[in-house]
Amino acid sequence: MVYISRQEHFNAAHKLHNPNWSEERNREVFGPCANANWHGHNYDLIVTVKGRPDPETGFVIDLKQLSTVIRTHVVDEVDHKNLNLDVPFMQGQLASTENLVIAFWKILQPEIERISAAKLHSIKLYETPRNFVEYFGEE
Ligand SMILES: Nc1nc2c(c(=O)[nH]1)N=C([C@H](O)[C@H](O)COP(=O)(O)OP(=O)(O)OP(=O)(O)O)CN2
């Protein structure tokens, strides 16, 4: 079994805000991330797929195809967008890094299985160079 990864990048704005809470409670829990006028991040997204190399190509998955799937179905939806306002699949959800990777998994898993025999193994998302989340599809 070989694990193969593709890294992509996007920029997006958001705020961490629970609409059921007062502004004071939001500020207390989320600090400056609750700033009403938004803030932005340079996100790095690493998608890892696992499988056996095809005997004819030597590929687990064609990385060009993997990149196209990630860009078409995720990056194009979030890049230079406001995650709270502009992204349909984040509506009604807190725009945390955790909720983003879960949403990305739901989108990417069927698309990857549609183009290859490989399986999605993990999605790692860096919100800052020091804050990142990794998801393996577990409930
Ligand atoms: N569990 C989570 N905690 C936090 C999240 C998150 O998505 N999940 N997000 C944030 C903020 O949006 C952001 O990541 C914090 O930015 P910042 O504090 O500026 O982090 P930096 O790494 O850039 O700065 P340091 O000074 O090194 O902390 C907060 N929490």
The ligand as a Gaussian input file, in Angstrom:
#p B3LYP/6-31G(d) Opt

LIG

0 1
 N       -9.906000      24.258000      17.456000
 C       -9.721000      25.398000      16.758000
 N       -9.214000      26.463000      17.379000
 C       -9.012000      27.608000      16.688000
 C       -9.317000      27.687000      15.312000
 C       -9.858000      26.536000      14.678000
 O      -10.172000      26.535000      13.461000
 N      -10.032000      25.421000      15.419000
 N       -9.082000      28.837000      14.615000
 C       -8.566000      29.889000      15.190000
 C       -8.275000      31.112000      14.377000
 O       -9.137000      31.200000      13.250000
 C       -6.819000      31.158000      13.910000
 O       -6.313000      29.900000      13.483000
 C       -5.947000      31.636000      15.003000
 O       -5.018000      32.490000      14.463000
 P       -3.819000      32.977000      15.340000
 O       -4.143000      32.935000      16.787000
 O       -3.398000      34.250000      14.756000
 O       -2.789000      31.794000      15.096000
 P       -1.281000      31.906000      14.648000
 O       -0.759000      30.507000      14.583000
 O       -1.152000      32.691000      13.387000
 O       -0.626000      32.779000      15.767000
 P        0.061000      32.416000      17.158000
 O        0.387000      33.753000      17.706000
 O        1.248000      31.568000      16.875000
 O       -0.962000      31.677000      17.978000
 C       -8.272000      29.928000      16.627000
 N       -8.515000      28.691000      17.302000

